[in-house]
Structure formats: structure tokens, C-alpha cells
Amino acid sequence: MMYYIRLHVILPPIPFFTGYLESFPSYHLFSAMVEKNKITLLILAIALLICLAPMPYGYYMLIRYAATILFGIMAYDYFQNRQKKLYVTCLALALLFQPILKIPFGREVWNLIDVVVAIFLLWLFFRKKETNI
């Protein structure tokens, strides 16, 4: 169900809750970038594999922000396409990588997570588009 808030008679209604992200032009830009230009999946997979090397702390934070944004957009797209398994997976990955409340895993565990997520991203990159997963 879509709810609208009308702020003024001249302004168009602003979508609230359901479909709220679709009102932002930047959402469509990122959404199209992820779905049509799958190179972003490959770039993030390579960036996650670079995390295995000793890098400055700022690089890891940049990857956390990028992964959270990418997985959040992917989760929303899969939710809209009714692909429940991929939606739940991407939502869990967005929550895992979010930089606000960091999960204190050790270096070895984060390395394992980075490799597994990179393999998942490569699988998404090379798979053919399916309707229901």
C-alpha cells in the first residue's frame, strides 16, 4: 500500500514508506548501475580481495561504506523483483558491512568473510538473469 504526504497544493505528492527510494533520482542511477552495469559487482569483489593485504584503515572503511550502499540497493531491487533469497542475503550483507555498529570479528574471520562475499559477487556477476531464485 502506498501512502502519500501532500505538503502543498503545488508540490506533487511525496511517497512515504513503500517506494520512497524510487522518488530519488540517485536511486535510479545506482539501481541501473548495479543491474545493467554489472562491473560494479566485479569491482567490489576485487576490492574485497584486496582487503586480504595489509591496507590502511581508511581503505577498509571505504569498502564498508561501498559494500553497505551496494548491498542495500541490491536488496531493495531484489525485494521489488520478489527474489526473496537474494533479498535476504543482500540485506544480511548490508547489515554485516554497515560502518555504524561494527561487528568485532578478528582479522582472520573478516578475511574469510571477504573471500566468501567476493565469491558470491562473482557468482552474481557471471549468472544469467533468472526470474525467481
N, C-alpha and C positions, 0 to 999 in steps of 0.2 A: 504494500500500500504506500502511496506517495503522499506526503504532506507538504503543503506549501505555506510559506510565510510571505504575506504581501506587506512590504514596508511602506510603499507609497503607491498612489494610483498610476503614476507614470512608469515606475520601475516594473519589469517583468517579475513574476513570482520566483522566489529563491527556493530551490528544492531542499528539503530538510530530511535527514536520515537517509532513506533509500535513494540512491542515485546522486548523493550530494557531490561526490568526487567528479561526476560527469559534467558538472557545471563549470569546472575549471579547465581552461584551455591547456594548461600544463599537463593535466592528467591525460588528455588525449594524445599529447605529444609523447609522453613516456609510454603510454599503453601501446601506441603504434610502434614505438621504437622497440619495445620488448617483443611484440608478436611478429611484426613484419621484418624487422632487422634483428635477427637472432644473434648477431655478432656480439651484442651486449652480454648474452649468456656465456659466450666463449671468452670474452674479456674478463668477466668476473671469475670464471673458472681459473683462468691463468693467474689472475691477481690473488686468488685464494691459494694457489700452489706456490706463489712467490712468498706467501706468509710462512712457508716452511723454513725459509732462510732467515737469519738474524737481520731484522729490519728495525728502523727507528719506530718508537711507539706511535708517532703520528700516522705512519702508514697503516698500522693495524686499526686505528680509529677511523681513518678514511675508508677502509674496507668495511668496517662495521656499519658506517652510515650508508655506503653504497649498497651493501647487501640488504640492509633493512628496507631501504627505499625500493629496490628492485623486487625483493620477495613480497613486499606489501602490495605493490602494483600487480604482480603476478597472481597473488592470492585473490585480489579483487576481480581480476579478469577471469580466473578460473571459477570464482563464485558466480559471476554473471553468466558464464557458459555452462553452469551446472556440472562441473567436473569436481566432484566432492573430494576425491582422494588427493588430487593435486592442490586443491584449495587448502585442505587441512595441512598438507606437507609444507606448502609455501608460507602459510600463516605461522606454523611452528618455527620455521627457519627465520622468519622475520622477527619473531619474539626471541629466538635464541641469539641473533646477532644485534639486537637493539642495544644502543650505547648508553642508555639512561641507567638502567639497573643491570649492571654487568654480572654475569654468572661466573663465579671464581673457579673455573676449571684450571688445571695445570697446563703447562706448555705442551706436554705430550698429548693430552686429551684434545686441546684445541687443534693441534696438528692433525690428529685423526679426524676430527670434525671437518677441518678444511679439505682434506682429501676426499672424504665421503661426499661432501656438498659439491666439490668440483666434479666428481664423477656423476652426480645427479644432474648438474648443469650441462655437462657434456651429453648425457642421455637426452635431456630436453632439446639440446641443440641438434642432435642427429635424428631424433624420432620424427616420424611423419605425423601430421596433424590428425588426431582422432576425435570423434565426437564425444564419446563417454569413456572415461578412464576410472 
